[in-house]
Amino acid sequence: MNNQTGIVYEVTGDRTRSRVHGYHGKPNPLMLNKSKYKVDVVGLKPTTLRDTIKFDGSDYTTKYTIGMEVEKSSLHRGAVKEYELFCGFEEDSSCGFEAVTHILPLLPKSQWRNKVFDMMHKAEKIIDDNYSASNSNCGGHITIGVEGMTGDELREAIRLNCGIVLALFRNRLNNKYCGANRRMQARGLSQYNSANYPYIYDNNGWHWKYHTALVKGNVLEFRLVSRFQSVKQTMRRYELFYELVNFSVNKPNGSHESLLKTIRPIVLSMYNGNEEDCDKVMNLAKHFRKFILDGTIHQDIARFL
């Protein structure tokens, strides 16, 4: 590391991070959301800096964090090694394998964010389906955290803005591993007749784990997210969740329309500039928001629920 270039992410040399472990056997992730260098946040507007970064006189620490699970049915020959991005690899019961990131800083556009994206590019042979294949059994869980908030507080702050998440990943809403509590309600509130959804409910009307967005202590895990298939896709999802978290935390009274306007360029890029596909998803996001709010099922989303 040096003061001119700012933080430099490097591999640790820990050999346990360069092989595949059994289920839940991977090494622990590192916290990568701290930098000592002002150059990493130069150019951020004062309000953005205040809202997203904490400076204690020595270190810059991001208030938001993100982690990703990249599930793959096969791993490219020779690609299993230590990467700056991943804490390690392990077997996955539903897909085959997964690579799990360290706890990453969730940042606005900046030099620091570019360094996170650079780590993604370096891990292309794991992320990209052209090298390490995935199939429909694979998912792409994304976990977010906000300093000073419990996972449940974050769930409550973000839920009414999550129509876009349900819209983007609507084809996984009937997946038994992420189909419980689609409205992201507080635990204990039931929104479905369990007789109609027997595979996602326990005796109390809630599956303990397979929620669309699962509260896990001080973080919130979005299990609904589909598999990772390219570096570009991974970067767009990172950008989406930054905007979603930042808007929900810092603009609690902001309009849903203004959020959709903010994220539209990201969604448009996800669909390779196809305006028609982007419009479809944005409209579905409005219907899914209404569903999250009061359970209303519009005809355009009924087949996904």
N, C-alpha and C positions, 0 to 999 in steps of 0.2 A: 504493500500500500504506500502511496505517497500523496503529498498535498496537492500536486498539480493535476493529477488524474482523478483524485478522489478514491472512493472505495474500489478495490479490485477483488472480485470473487475468484477464489481458487479452490482446487480440490484439496482435501485434507490429508490424503495418503493413507487413510484408514482402509485396509483391505476388505473389511467386512462390508464396505459400501460398494464393492465391485463384484459381488456375486449374488445369486438369487437365494433367498432364505425361505424357509417354510412359512406357512400362513401366519401373519402377525409376528413374524420373526425379524423384520427389517431393523436396522439401527435407528436410533432416535434422530429426529430432525434437529437441525440447528436453527437458531433465530437469526435471520439475515436482514432484519429490518432496522439496523443501526449503522450509522456512518459518522466518522469524525470530521468529515470534510464539507465545508460550505459549498464547494464547487458542485457537489451532487444536487444541490437544491437551488442553485443560481438560476434566475429567470422566472421563478414561480412568483405569482402575484402575492402581495402581502396577506390578503385574505385567504388565499389558497394555502399558503405556508402556515398560517395560524391554524387553519382548520385541519390540516392533514399531517403536520410535522410538529414534534415536540423537541425543543432544544434546552438542554439542562446546563449550558455553559461549556460542555465538553463534547457531547454527542447529539447528533440529530437522529431521532427515533420516529419512525412512521406510526401514526395512530391506528392505521388499518393494516391488517395482514391477510394473506391468502395462501392457501395450500391446495395442491391438485394431485389427484390420483389418476395416473395414465395406465389404463388397463389394456392389455394386449393378449391376443391368442397365441402369438409367437414373437420371439425377440430375434432381431437380426444377428446373424452369425458374427461374433467378434465385437458386438456393440455393448455387451454387458461389461461395463467398467465404471469407475467412479466419474460422476459428472458434477460440475458446480451446482447444477439445478436440483439434483435428486439426493435425498438422504439415503436411498437404497432401493433394493428390489425384493419382492417376495412373491410367492405363489398366491394365486387368487382362486377361490372356490368356484366362482361363476364364469370366469373368462379364461383363466390360465395363469397370467402373470400381471403384476402391476409394478410400476415405478412411481414412487411417492416423492414429491418435492420437499425440500426444506420449507420452513415457515418463511414466506417471502414478504417483502414490503409491498403493500398495495398503494400505488402512487399515481398522481396525475402525470401528464406529459412532462418529462424532464430528462436530464442526463442520467439520473439514477434509474428511472424506468427503462431507459435504453439499455442499461446494463443487465436488467432483469430479462429483457427481450433477447439480449445477446446470449444469455445462458440457455434460453429456449432454443436458439439457433444451433448452439453447440451440441444440444441433445437431440438433433433432428433424427438420428438413426433409431432413436427410441420412440419419439413422438409421431413421426410420419409413417403412415400406412404403406408407403412405397418401400420402406425398409422393415419395420416391425408391424405385422398385420394385426388388425382387430376385426371383430365381427359383432353381430347384433347382441350377443351375450355380454359384451363389454360396456362399461359405463365410464363416466368421467367426473367423479365426485369433486366438488369444489367447496372448500371450507374457508369461511371468512371470520375475522375477529375485529373488534373495535375496542381500543383501550378504554377502560372505565365502564364497560357494559358487559353484563352477563349474556350468555347465549340467548336466554329467553327475552331479555330486554332488546337485544338486537333483532330477534324474530319479530317482536311486536313493532319495532320501529320500521322494519323493512317490508313487512308482509303485504301491505296494500299497494306497494310498488312492484310486486313480483309477478304481475300479470304477464310481463314480457318474458320472464323465465318459463312460465307455464306455456306460453305461446311458442317459444323457440323449441322447447323440448316436449311438446304436447304428445308425441308418439310414445313417450315413456310413462305417461300417466297411468296406464294400465299394467305397468310392469310391477310384479309382486315385490321387487326389491326396493321400490321407491314410490309406491302408490298410496301409502297411508297418509292421512291428514293432508290432503291436497290443498285445503284452505289455510294451512299453516296456523291453526288455532292453538290457543293455550291448551296444554295437556289436560284432559278430563272432559273437554267439550266434544260431543260426538256430532258429526255432520252427515253420516250415512247410516242406513239400516244395515247392520252387520250381516244379516242373512243374504244380502245381495253382494257382499264383498267378503266372503268367508276367509279368503287366503291372506288378507292384510290385517285382520283383527285378532287380538287375543281376547281373553274372557272379559276384559274391562272395556272392550270396544276399541282398543288401540294396540297396534303392533308396537313392541318396545323399541324397534330399531328402524324399520323400513319406511320412514317418513319421507315425504317429498323434500322437506328441509328439517333435518334432525338437530335438536338442541343437544350439544355435548359440552356441558360445563360452561366455559366462557366463550365458546365459539358456536357457529351455526354451519352445519354441513348440508350443502345442497346435493342430495343423492340423485335428483332428477336429471342432472346434466348428462348428455349422451357422451359417447366415447370421443377421445381425442384422435384426430386423423391427420393433422398437419400443424406446422409451426404457426402459420398465419391464423388458423382457427384458434389456436391456443392464445395468441396475442389479443385477438378480438374479444375472446371471453374474459381475459384479464381486464381489458378496457371497459367492458360492459359492467363487470362487477365493481370496478372502481366507481363508475358513475352512479350505479345503483346504491352503493353504500354511502357515498359522499352526499348524494341528494337526500337520502332518507335520514341521515344523521344531522345534516346542517340546514336542511330546508324542510322541516317536518310539516310545515303548512303549505309547501309548494304544490302547485297543481300537477296532476298526472299528465296533462298535455305538455307542460314544460319539460317534464322528465322525458317523455317520448320524443320531443323535439331534440333534446340533448343527445339521446342515444341513437337517433335515426341514422346518422352517418356510420356508426359502428355496425348496425344491423344491415345497412345497405352493402357494406363491405363484406359481411358474412355471406351475402347472396350475390357476390361478384358484380355488384352494380345493377342488379335486376330490380327496377322500381316496382314492378307488379308484385313480385314475391315479397319485397320489403313492406309494401302497403298491406298485403294480406296479413303478415305477422303483426304489424302495428295495430290493425283492427282487431285481431284476435286477442291482443294484449288488453284491449279495453274490455272485451267480454270476460276474459279471465279475471280481470281486476274486480268486476262486478260479482263474479262467482266467489272470489275470495272474500269480498265484503259481506255479502248476505246470502250466498248460496244460489243465486239466480243462474240458471243454465240456459244460455242463449242457444238457439238452434245451430249456430255455427260452431259451437264447441261441444255439443252434446255427444258426438261420436267419440270424443277423446276421453270422456269421463265414465 
